Amino acid sequence: MLDKIISILPEIPLLCGMVHLCILYLLSNEKAKTYAATARFWLLVSVFLTTVCYYRGTDTISAAANSYTLLFILCANIALYIIMILSATWFSSLKRTGGRYYILLLLSSGSINMMLNTENFCVYGFCFAFLTVIGGALYGIHTSQQQINLKKYIITSALVLVILAIGLIYVGQIIGAENLTTEQMQLFLRAYSRKLSTILFVISSIVPLLYALGIFPFHIMAEEKACCSILPVSHYFMLFLPIVYWGCLIEINQTVYPVYGEIWKKIYQALALISVIWGAIGANTRKNLHGVYAYSSIYHFGIILFLISLGQERAIFAGFIYLLCYLLVMANLYAIFYNLKTHGQYISDIASLSGLAQTRSYTTGALMISLVSLIGVPPLIGFLGQMNMADELLGNANYVAVGIIFAALLILSKAYLDIMKVIYFAPKTKSFDSENKSILFYTSINTVAIMTFAFNPFNMIEKIKDMFYVIFL
């Protein structure tokens, strides 16, 4: 009984937070910062309880909780906290409360807690479906200026969920829905590893994650999520969800599907290299910063997938470090979006940034450091990710892959350099609104982290490694 109570403690504050936000709405509170502060408070309480009670009972849906799952939950919720801070600025500027937005974020936090901690595939499938529905609800929060293609999101997401459901129903009929646990799935896959239907089940459970991460050829919604939704929502899609889905993908591949190691290795590597090439080329064809970053994520996520495909502890951890480096830079780039306004309107078109360096030196400096870091220039944090990646690939004699990745990086670098050229050398065409001091403060801290994390301050990488390696025990 005590185990069950402990297992739901982190979710109770999230429920309290949603009720609190509803009360604020009923009281007609119109201050966006009040909604954001309320959501952040209850999120922090949930994170505290998650940290204290991360080792949970063996007879609950959170039976797989360990330091690995805690690591991803903390990373995801820290990203969510940052999103809540910055989104308050966006809603305040448009005189909107964002109440529904923050309720959905708290629901997302509870869902990822269960999704990462569970060892039952039915719970995993339910949480993935729930996050997809939340994504649709967030996708529908828009202003009149946004061109939302919600129908496309619904159709593609429904198709992916049907594929996942078919796979779970198939195995559930054979071993029973209550036996869809990690241990039972391992036994089932060993016994039926050669059957075509079993291989199709494995595909059905992996494809949804590849779709959610935007890996080629499942990237159909990758640019839509970044470009068509409002800024806080695109921030959620680009920063929060990738942490969760990469955590699930790594865990599933390591704990359930090692029997298909060689098969998945070849498939993953093919998809990864195509994603690398596709992302680099696509970024150069986009005139919108959101679009450039969306295709940039396809490139970077392709590298992470290739590292995971190697199936070795060091390589997979190198992929995780690469992910952290990428997301830290993306957090800074998205923070900069909140300070790019002209006449009260947020801008992201590359041409609209002309002359930014002449009037916004601090924002320009943070933007330049972030873009240079994505290229992998030392000693910035991007270099740490590139160095770990190259070390593991060369150590495994993947010379062709290294060549393709760095050749694609040269192509991708052109997209970043084009942005720099517009900012520094294009004639000024628009006047920019005054910058938000609190966002500048956050950007400054993030920029310092980008410049110093590569030096491994406080032995953070070793501490992260100890938490991460639990998955291999």
C-alpha positions as CSV (number, residue, x, y, z in Angstrom):
1,M,0.0,0.0,0.0
2,L,2.8,2.4,0.9
3,D,4.6,1.7,-2.4
4,K,1.4,2.7,-4.3
5,I,1.1,5.9,-2.4
6,I,4.7,6.8,-3.0
7,S,4.4,6.0,-6.7
8,I,1.8,8.7,-7.2
9,L,3.3,11.4,-5.0
10,P,5.0,13.4,-7.8
11,E,1.7,13.4,-9.8
12,I,-0.4,14.9,-6.9
13,P,1.2,18.4,-7.0
14,L,0.6,18.4,-10.8
15,L,-3.1,17.7,-10.2
16,C,-3.2,20.4,-7.5
17,G,-1.6,22.8,-10.0
18,M,-4.3,22.1,-12.6
19,V,-7.0,22.7,-10.0
20,H,-5.3,25.9,-8.9
21,L,-5.1,27.2,-12.5
22,C,-8.8,26.4,-13.0
23,I,-9.6,28.4,-9.8
24,L,-7.6,31.4,-11.1
25,Y,-9.6,31.2,-14.4
26,L,-12.9,31.1,-12.5
27,L,-11.8,34.1,-10.5
28,S,-11.2,35.9,-13.8
29,N,-7.5,36.5,-13.0
30,E,-6.1,38.0,-16.2
31,K,-2.4,38.2,-15.3
32,A,-0.4,35.8,-17.5
33,K,2.5,35.9,-15.1
34,T,0.3,34.7,-12.2
35,Y,-0.7,31.6,-14.3
36,A,3.0,30.9,-15.2
37,A,4.2,31.3,-11.6
38,T,1.5,29.0,-10.3
39,A,2.3,26.3,-12.8
40,R,6.0,26.6,-12.1
41,F,5.5,26.3,-8.3
42,W,3.6,23.1,-8.6
43,L,6.0,21.7,-11.2
44,L,8.9,22.4,-8.8
45,V,7.0,20.5,-6.0
46,S,6.5,17.6,-8.3
47,V,10.2,17.6,-9.3
48,F,11.2,17.6,-5.7
49,L,9.0,14.6,-4.8
50,T,10.2,12.8,-7.9
51,T,13.8,13.3,-6.8
52,V,13.1,12.2,-3.2
53,C,10.9,9.2,-4.2
54,Y,12.4,8.2,-7.5
55,Y,12.9,4.5,-6.4
56,R,9.4,3.3,-6.4
57,G,7.6,0.0,-5.6
58,T,7.7,-3.2,-7.7
59,D,4.0,-3.6,-8.0
60,T,3.0,-0.3,-9.6
61,I,3.1,1.2,-13.0
62,S,6.3,3.0,-11.9
63,A,8.2,-0.2,-11.3
64,A,11.1,0.6,-13.6
65,A,12.0,3.9,-11.9
66,N,15.7,4.2,-11.3
67,S,18.4,6.9,-11.7
68,Y,18.3,6.6,-15.5
69,T,14.6,7.5,-15.6
70,L,15.2,10.2,-13.0
71,L,17.8,11.7,-15.2
72,F,15.5,12.1,-18.1
73,I,12.6,13.2,-16.0
74,L,14.7,15.9,-14.4
75,C,16.1,17.1,-17.8
76,A,12.6,17.2,-19.3
77,N,11.0,19.1,-16.4
78,I,13.9,21.6,-16.2
79,A,13.2,22.3,-19.9
80,L,9.5,22.6,-19.1
81,Y,10.2,25.0,-16.3
82,I,12.3,27.2,-18.7
83,I,9.5,27.1,-21.2
84,M,7.0,28.3,-18.6
85,I,9.3,31.2,-17.6
86,L,9.7,32.4,-21.2
87,S,6.1,31.8,-22.3
88,A,4.8,34.2,-19.7
89,T,6.4,37.0,-21.7
90,W,4.7,35.9,-24.9
91,F,1.2,35.7,-23.3
92,S,1.7,38.9,-21.4
93,S,2.6,40.8,-24.6
94,L,-0.6,39.6,-26.3
95,K,-2.7,40.2,-23.2
96,R,-3.6,36.5,-22.9
97,T,-3.5,34.4,-19.7
98,G,-2.3,31.1,-21.2
99,G,-4.3,29.2,-18.6
100,R,-5.2,26.3,-20.9
101,Y,-1.5,26.2,-22.1
102,Y,-0.1,25.7,-18.6
103,I,-2.7,23.1,-17.6
104,L,-1.6,21.1,-20.7
105,L,2.0,21.5,-19.7
106,L,1.3,20.1,-16.3
107,L,-0.6,17.2,-17.8
108,S,2.5,16.5,-20.1
109,S,4.7,16.4,-17.0
110,G,2.6,13.8,-15.4
111,S,2.4,11.8,-18.6
112,I,6.2,11.7,-19.1
113,N,6.7,10.6,-15.4
114,M,4.6,7.5,-16.1
115,M,5.9,6.9,-19.6
116,L,9.6,6.9,-18.5
117,N,9.0,5.0,-15.3
118,T,6.7,2.3,-16.4
119,E,7.8,-1.2,-17.5
120,N,4.4,-2.0,-19.0
121,F,4.0,-1.5,-22.7
122,C,0.3,-0.7,-22.4
123,V,1.1,2.2,-20.1
124,Y,3.8,3.3,-22.5
125,G,1.3,3.2,-25.4
126,F,-1.4,5.1,-23.4
127,C,1.1,7.8,-22.3
128,F,2.4,8.2,-25.9
129,A,-1.2,8.6,-27.1
130,F,-2.0,11.0,-24.3
131,L,1.0,13.2,-25.2
132,T,0.0,13.1,-28.8
133,V,-3.5,14.4,-27.9
134,I,-2.0,17.1,-25.6
135,G,0.2,18.1,-28.6
136,G,-2.9,18.5,-30.7
137,A,-4.5,20.6,-28.1
138,L,-1.4,22.8,-27.8
139,Y,-1.2,22.9,-31.6
140,G,-4.7,24.4,-31.7
141,I,-3.8,27.3,-29.4
142,H,-3.1,29.9,-32.0
143,T,-3.6,33.5,-33.0
144,S,-5.2,34.8,-36.1
145,Q,-1.7,35.4,-37.6
146,Q,-0.8,31.7,-37.4
147,Q,-1.6,29.3,-40.3
148,I,-2.5,26.1,-38.5
149,N,-2.8,22.7,-40.3
150,L,-4.3,20.8,-37.4
151,K,-6.0,18.4,-39.8
152,K,-2.6,17.2,-41.0
153,Y,-1.4,16.7,-37.5
154,I,-4.6,14.7,-36.5
155,I,-4.4,12.4,-39.6
156,T,-0.7,11.6,-39.3
157,S,-0.8,11.2,-35.5
158,A,-3.9,8.9,-35.7
159,L,-2.1,6.7,-38.3
160,V,0.9,6.4,-36.0
161,L,-1.3,5.6,-33.0
162,V,-3.2,2.9,-35.0
163,I,0.1,1.3,-35.9
164,L,1.1,1.3,-32.3
165,A,-2.2,-0.1,-31.1
166,I,-2.2,-2.9,-33.7
167,G,1.2,-4.1,-32.4
168,L,0.2,-4.0,-28.7
169,I,-3.1,-5.8,-29.4
170,Y,-1.3,-8.5,-31.4
171,V,1.1,-9.4,-28.6
172,G,-1.5,-8.8,-25.9
173,Q,-3.6,-11.6,-27.5
174,I,-0.7,-14.0,-27.3
175,I,0.7,-13.4,-23.8
176,G,-2.1,-11.3,-22.2
177,A,-2.4,-7.6,-21.8
178,E,-1.3,-7.8,-18.2
179,N,1.9,-9.5,-19.2
180,L,3.2,-6.7,-21.6
181,T,6.0,-6.0,-19.2
182,T,9.7,-5.5,-20.1
183,E,10.6,-9.0,-18.7
184,Q,7.8,-10.8,-20.5
185,M,8.5,-9.0,-23.7
186,Q,12.1,-10.1,-23.6
187,L,11.0,-13.7,-23.3
188,F,8.4,-13.4,-26.0
189,L,10.8,-11.8,-28.5
190,R,13.4,-14.5,-27.9
191,A,10.9,-17.2,-28.5
192,Y,9.4,-15.7,-31.6
193,S,12.2,-13.6,-32.9
194,R,12.1,-15.1,-36.4
195,K,8.3,-14.6,-37.0
196,L,7.4,-11.9,-39.4
197,S,4.5,-10.8,-37.2
198,T,6.8,-10.3,-34.3
199,I,9.2,-8.2,-36.3
200,L,6.2,-6.1,-37.4
201,F,5.3,-5.6,-33.8
202,V,8.8,-4.3,-33.0
203,I,8.5,-1.9,-35.9
204,S,5.1,-0.8,-34.7
205,S,6.5,0.2,-31.3
206,I,9.5,2.0,-32.7
207,V,8.0,3.9,-35.5
208,P,5.9,6.2,-33.2
209,L,9.1,7.4,-31.5
210,L,10.9,8.0,-34.8
211,Y,7.9,9.9,-36.0
212,A,7.7,12.0,-32.8
213,L,11.5,12.8,-33.1
214,G,11.2,13.7,-36.8
215,I,13.6,11.0,-38.1
216,F,13.6,10.6,-41.9
217,P,11.2,9.4,-43.5
218,F,8.9,10.0,-40.5
219,H,9.6,13.8,-40.4
220,I,6.3,14.8,-42.0
221,M,5.3,17.0,-39.0
222,A,8.8,18.1,-37.9
223,E,8.7,21.5,-39.7
224,E,4.9,22.0,-39.0
225,K,5.4,21.8,-35.3
226,A,8.2,24.3,-35.3
227,C,6.8,26.8,-37.8
228,C,3.1,26.9,-37.6
229,S,2.4,26.7,-33.9
230,I,2.8,29.8,-31.7
231,L,6.2,30.4,-30.1
232,P,5.6,28.8,-26.7
233,V,4.1,25.7,-28.3
234,S,7.0,25.3,-30.9
235,H,9.4,25.7,-27.9
236,Y,7.6,22.8,-26.2
237,F,7.8,20.6,-29.3
238,M,11.5,21.4,-29.9
239,L,12.9,21.3,-26.4
240,F,10.7,19.2,-24.0
241,L,9.4,16.3,-26.0
242,P,12.7,15.2,-27.7
243,I,14.2,14.5,-24.2
244,V,11.3,12.3,-23.3
245,Y,11.2,10.3,-26.6
246,W,14.9,9.8,-26.7
247,G,14.8,8.5,-23.2
248,C,12.1,6.0,-24.2
249,L,13.8,5.0,-27.4
250,I,17.2,4.2,-25.7
251,E,15.5,2.3,-22.9
252,I,13.3,0.2,-25.2
253,N,16.2,-0.7,-27.4
254,Q,18.5,-1.6,-24.5
255,T,16.1,-3.6,-22.4
256,V,13.7,-5.2,-24.8
257,Y,15.0,-5.4,-28.4
258,P,18.7,-6.5,-28.1
259,V,17.7,-9.7,-29.8
260,Y,17.3,-7.7,-33.0
261,G,20.6,-5.9,-32.5
262,E,22.2,-6.5,-36.0
263,I,18.9,-5.9,-37.9
264,W,18.2,-2.6,-36.1
265,K,21.8,-1.5,-36.3
266,K,21.6,-1.5,-40.1
267,I,18.1,0.0,-40.3
268,Y,19.0,2.7,-37.8
269,Q,22.2,3.6,-39.4
270,A,20.6,3.9,-42.9
271,L,17.8,6.2,-41.5
272,A,20.3,8.2,-39.5
273,L,22.6,9.0,-42.4
274,I,19.7,9.9,-44.6
275,S,18.4,12.2,-41.9
276,V,21.8,13.8,-41.6
277,I,21.9,14.6,-45.3
278,W,18.2,15.6,-45.5
279,G,18.4,17.9,-42.5
280,A,21.5,19.7,-43.8
281,I,20.0,20.3,-47.2
282,G,16.6,21.2,-45.9
283,A,18.0,23.8,-43.5
284,N,19.5,25.7,-46.5
285,T,16.2,25.9,-48.3
286,R,14.3,27.6,-45.5
287,K,13.9,31.3,-45.1
288,N,12.4,31.1,-41.6
289,L,14.5,30.6,-38.5
290,H,12.0,28.1,-37.1
291,G,12.3,26.1,-40.3
292,V,16.1,26.2,-40.2
293,Y,16.1,24.9,-36.7
294,A,13.5,22.2,-37.5
295,Y,15.7,20.8,-40.3
296,S,18.8,21.3,-38.1
297,S,17.2,19.0,-35.5
298,I,16.7,16.3,-38.2
299,Y,20.5,16.5,-38.8
300,H,21.5,16.4,-35.2
301,F,18.9,13.7,-34.2
302,G,20.3,11.6,-37.1
303,I,23.7,11.6,-35.4
304,I,22.2,10.6,-32.1
305,L,20.3,7.7,-33.7
306,F,23.6,6.5,-35.4
307,L,25.4,6.5,-32.0
308,I,22.5,4.6,-30.4
309,S,22.6,2.0,-33.3
310,L,26.1,0.9,-32.2
311,G,24.6,-0.6,-29.1
312,Q,27.6,0.0,-26.9
313,E,27.5,1.8,-23.6
314,R,30.0,4.5,-24.4
315,A,28.5,5.2,-27.8
316,I,25.0,5.5,-26.4
317,F,26.2,7.8,-23.6
318,A,28.0,9.8,-26.3
319,G,24.6,10.2,-28.0
320,F,23.1,11.4,-24.8
321,I,25.8,14.0,-24.2
322,Y,25.3,15.1,-27.9
323,L,21.6,15.5,-27.1
324,L,22.2,17.6,-24.0
325,C,24.7,19.8,-25.9
326,Y,22.2,20.3,-28.7
327,L,19.2,21.0,-26.5
328,L,21.2,23.5,-24.3
329,V,22.0,25.5,-27.5
330,M,18.4,25.2,-28.7
331,A,17.2,26.5,-25.4
332,N,19.3,29.6,-25.9
333,L,18.1,30.1,-29.5
334,Y,14.5,29.8,-28.5
335,A,15.0,32.2,-25.6
336,I,16.3,34.7,-28.2
337,F,13.0,34.4,-30.1
338,Y,11.2,36.0,-27.2
339,N,13.3,39.2,-27.7
340,L,12.9,39.4,-31.4
341,K,9.9,41.8,-31.8
342,T,9.1,44.7,-34.1
343,H,6.1,46.9,-33.3
344,G,4.8,44.3,-30.8
345,Q,5.0,41.4,-33.3
346,Y,7.3,38.5,-32.9
347,I,9.5,37.8,-35.9
348,S,11.4,34.8,-37.1
349,D,11.9,35.5,-40.8
350,I,15.6,35.6,-41.5
351,A,15.3,38.7,-43.8
352,S,13.7,40.6,-40.9
353,L,16.9,40.2,-38.8
354,S,18.8,42.6,-41.1
355,G,20.7,45.1,-39.0
356,L,20.1,43.4,-35.7
357,A,23.8,43.6,-34.8
358,Q,23.6,47.4,-35.0
359,T,21.1,47.9,-32.3
360,R,20.9,44.6,-30.3
361,S,24.5,43.7,-29.5
362,Y,23.8,41.4,-26.5
363,T,21.1,39.4,-28.4
364,T,23.3,39.2,-31.5
365,G,26.3,38.0,-29.4
366,A,24.2,35.2,-27.8
367,L,22.8,34.2,-31.2
368,M,26.2,34.0,-32.8
369,I,27.7,32.0,-30.0
370,S,24.8,29.5,-30.2
371,L,25.1,29.1,-34.0
372,V,28.8,28.7,-33.8
373,S,28.4,26.1,-31.1
374,L,26.0,24.1,-33.4
375,I,28.8,24.0,-35.9
376,G,31.0,22.5,-33.3
377,V,33.7,25.1,-32.9
378,P,35.9,24.7,-29.8
379,P,35.7,25.4,-26.9
380,L,31.9,25.8,-27.0
381,I,29.6,23.0,-25.9
382,G,28.8,21.9,-29.5
383,F,32.5,20.8,-29.8
384,L,32.0,18.5,-26.8
385,G,29.2,16.7,-28.6
386,Q,31.1,16.6,-31.9
387,M,34.2,15.3,-30.2
388,N,32.4,12.5,-28.4
389,M,30.6,11.5,-31.6
390,A,33.7,11.4,-33.7
391,D,35.7,9.5,-31.1
392,E,33.0,6.7,-30.9
393,L,32.5,6.5,-34.7
394,L,36.2,6.4,-35.5
395,G,36.8,3.9,-32.7
396,N,34.2,1.6,-34.3
397,A,35.7,2.1,-37.8
398,N,32.6,3.9,-39.1
399,Y,34.8,6.1,-41.4
400,V,32.2,6.5,-44.1
401,A,29.6,7.7,-41.6
402,V,32.1,10.2,-40.2
403,G,32.8,11.5,-43.7
404,I,29.0,11.8,-44.5
405,I,28.3,13.6,-41.2
406,F,31.0,16.2,-41.5
407,A,30.3,16.7,-45.2
408,A,26.7,17.4,-44.2
409,L,27.9,19.7,-41.4
410,L,29.6,21.8,-44.0
411,I,26.3,22.1,-45.9
412,L,24.4,22.9,-42.7
413,S,27.0,25.5,-41.7
414,K,26.1,27.5,-44.8
415,A,22.5,27.9,-43.4
416,Y,23.9,29.2,-40.1
417,L,26.4,31.5,-41.9
418,D,23.6,32.9,-44.1
419,I,21.8,34.0,-40.9
420,M,25.0,35.6,-39.6
421,K,25.5,37.4,-42.9
422,V,22.0,38.9,-42.8
423,I,22.4,40.0,-39.2
424,Y,25.8,41.7,-39.7
425,F,25.9,42.8,-43.3
426,A,22.3,43.3,-44.6
427,P,21.0,46.9,-44.5
428,K,18.6,47.5,-41.6
429,T,14.9,47.4,-42.7
430,K,13.0,47.3,-39.4
431,S,13.3,48.8,-36.0
432,F,13.3,46.4,-33.1
433,D,11.4,46.7,-29.9
434,S,13.2,47.1,-26.6
435,E,14.5,43.9,-25.1
436,N,13.0,42.2,-22.1
437,K,15.6,42.4,-19.3
438,S,14.6,39.1,-17.6
439,I,15.0,37.3,-20.9
440,L,18.4,38.9,-21.4
441,F,19.4,37.7,-17.9
442,Y,18.3,34.1,-18.8
443,T,20.1,34.3,-22.1
444,S,23.3,35.5,-20.5
445,I,23.3,32.5,-18.1
446,N,22.6,30.1,-20.9
447,T,25.3,31.6,-23.1
448,V,27.8,31.2,-20.2
449,A,26.8,27.5,-19.9
450,I,27.3,27.0,-23.6
451,M,30.9,28.4,-23.3
452,T,31.8,26.5,-20.1
453,F,30.0,23.2,-20.1
454,A,32.6,21.7,-22.5
455,F,35.2,22.0,-19.6
456,N,33.1,19.7,-17.5
457,P,32.6,22.0,-14.4
458,F,32.0,20.2,-11.1
459,N,32.6,16.8,-12.9
460,M,29.0,17.0,-14.1
461,I,29.6,14.6,-17.0
462,E,30.8,11.9,-14.6
463,K,27.8,12.4,-12.3
464,I,25.5,12.2,-15.3
465,K,27.3,9.1,-16.5
466,D,26.7,7.3,-13.1
467,M,22.9,8.0,-13.4
468,F,22.8,7.0,-17.1
469,Y,24.7,3.8,-16.9
470,V,22.1,2.2,-14.6
471,I,20.2,1.2,-17.8
472,F,23.1,-1.2,-18.6
473,L,23.1,-3.0,-15.3
